[in-house]
Amino acid sequence: MRTIIGMMLLAIALAGPALAREELVTLPARDKVSLTIYNSVDLTLVSEERKIAFKQGNNRLSFSWAGTRIDPSSVEFRALKGGEKLEVLDTTFPGQARNMLVWKIDCEEAGDYEVEISYFTSGITWGAEYTGILAEDEASMTMTSYLTVTNHSGEDYNNAKVRVVIGTINLVQTLQELTKDEDDEGERSRRQMEELRKWARDAAPAENASKGAADKKAIV
């Protein structure tokens, strides 16, 4: 018994220094947030940008979504400027904390880094209204369009850059074709959602292609 206890104490002593080098990073408020809303499939791609201070070595960064309709399997972390100095070592879902994940991130050099956290959520929809004013000579008409965004996702997106997507480009038929060989209904649904998310990310316009976007609208 004495030998076993001694081995346990040694293991704890050896593990101590490694744990001490692992820093817990607090997730700050968003600097920027953009929404790309796909109305026909009740899917919204959310991209959040933040500047985060990392210590040299291993850092733990937590992200939670309690009370929201965020799809946890879609959450992604990406380093932006200076990202070659950051590496995601693993992603865990702590059993004792529901609705939360933790990234273990290795940082080559301590400093502030711009990062992007993106994910899909549901419950955000948009609708368009159009008004026309006929000229006095009745030869022309001035058209005005209004975009209304309704948010039931459980998360506030203040000052968000909003993009809306019209149509599905035969998406339903494409998904059915891609998964026609799957016999298991659960696996078929999983693959369809995977393909849907991939399509939505690929179809989302780049950040600098913001023409036609409704900038800085509070979505609450």
N, C-alpha and C positions, 0 to 999 in steps of 0.2 A: 504493500500500500504506500509506503514511504517513497519508493521509486517512482510510482505512478504520479503522486503528487508533485514530486520534484520535476518530472518531465512536463507536467502541466504548467508549473510556475515558469519554467524555462521557456516554454512556448509563448506564454503571455509576455515575458520580458523581451523576447525577440520581436514580437509583434508590435510592441509599444512604440519604438522609434518610427516605424513605417507609418503608423496611424497618426503620429504627431505631425508628419510632413504633409498630411492631407488637409487642405483648407476647405471650409464650408463657405461657399460664395452666396451672398444674398442677391436675389434677382431684383434689379432696380425697376423703376417705372419705364414704360415704353418711351422711346424718343420718336418713333414713327410707327404707324400701323396702316396697312392697306388691306382692303377687302375686294375679292373678285367673286361676284355672286352669280351662281348658275341656278337660275330660277326653276328650270324644268325638272331638276333632280334634287332640289332642296339641299344644295351643297354650296358652301362658301369657303374659299381658300383665304386664310388669314396669314399675313406676314408681318411680324413684329420685329422692329430693330431696337437694339439697346446697346449702350456702352457699359461694359462690365469690367471691373478691376479684378484681375487674376494674380495670384501669387505664383512664384516659380515652383514647379513641381506639380503634384496632384491636387486638383481642386474638385469639390463636389458642388454641383449646381442643381437645385431642385426646381421643378415646375409642377404646379397643381392646377386642377380644373374643377374643383368641387362646385356643385350647383350650376354647372354649364352643360351644354350639349356638344362639347368638344370630343372628337373621336381620338382617344389616347393612342391608338395604333398608328395614327397619321402624324404624330408630333415629330418634327425634325429640327436639329440644331446645325447651324452652319456659320462658320467664322467668315467675316467679310475682310476688311482691310487688315493686313498683318496676320491673316488666318493660317499661314504656314507655320506659325509658332504655337498653334493650338491643335491638339489631337484628342478626339473623343475615344477614350479607352473602352468604355462600356456604358450601357444603359440598364438601370435596374428599376423595378417597381417594388418598393419596400412593402412587406406584408403588413406591417403595423400601421401604415399610413395609406388609407384609401385615397383614390383620385390624385395620386402624385407619382412622379417619376424622378429619378436622380441620375444625372450624367456625371461620370467620372472623366475629368478633362485634364490632360497633361499640358502644362504651360512651360515653354522653353525659356521664356524671359518675362519677368513680372511687369505688369503694366495694364493700361486700359485698352480693351479691344472691342471693336464693333462686331456684334453678332446678330444673326437673324434666327428667330424661332418661328417656324411655320407649322400650320396644322389645318385640318378641316373641321368645320362645325356646321350644324344645321339650325334651322329656325330663323334665318335671315332671308327676307324676300323683298322684291322690289316691284313697283308698278309705275306705269307711265301714263300721263294725261297730256292731252294736246288741246290748245285753244287757237282759234283763228279769228283774226279781225279783218273784215273786208274793207278795202279802200272805198272812199266815197264814190269814185267813178266805177266801182265794181269790176275793175279790170285786173286787180291783184289782191292778194291776201297775205297778211303777215302771220306766220305760224310760230307759236311758242310751245315748248315742251317742258313738262315738269316731271321730275323723278322723285318718287316717295319710297323710302326704305323703311321697312318694319323689322324690328329686332326682337325676337323671342328666344335668343340663344342662351340667355342667362349671363352674358358678359357684356359690359359696356365698351364701346369702341369710339371714344371721343376723338375728334379731329382726324378721323380716318379718311384716307384717300379711297374712294369707292369706284370700282369698275363693275359694270354689269354686262352679262353675256346673253345674247339673244339666240335662241335655237340650240339644238343638240347635235347637229350634223350627223343624224342617223345613229346617235350613240347607243340607243337601246338595241338596235339590230346588230351593231358591232359587238357589243358585250355578249349577246346571245350566241353569236357565231364563234367568239373566242372560247366560250365555255361549253359548247355543245357536247363535247366528249366526256364531261364530268357527270358521273352517275349520282354522286352524293349531293343532295340539295344544299347542305351546309357549306360544302367545299365550293360548289358552284357560286353561291352567294358571296363567299369570301373572295373568290377570284374576280368576280364581277366588280366588287367594291375596290379591289386592288387596281384593276384596269381603269375604273372610273376615276380614282384619285390620280393615277399616272396621267391620264388624258387631261384632267383639269389643271394639273401643274404645268404640263407642256403647253396647254392652250392659253394659260394666263400670260398677258402681255408683260414685257420687261418693265422695270421700274421707271426707266426714262421714257417709255412710250406711253405718256399719260394724256395724250390728246383725246379730248372727249370725256375725260374722267371728271367726276364731281369731287373736287378737292376740298379737304378740311371740313367735312360735314360731321356733326356729332351724331353718332349712331348709338342710341341708348334704349 
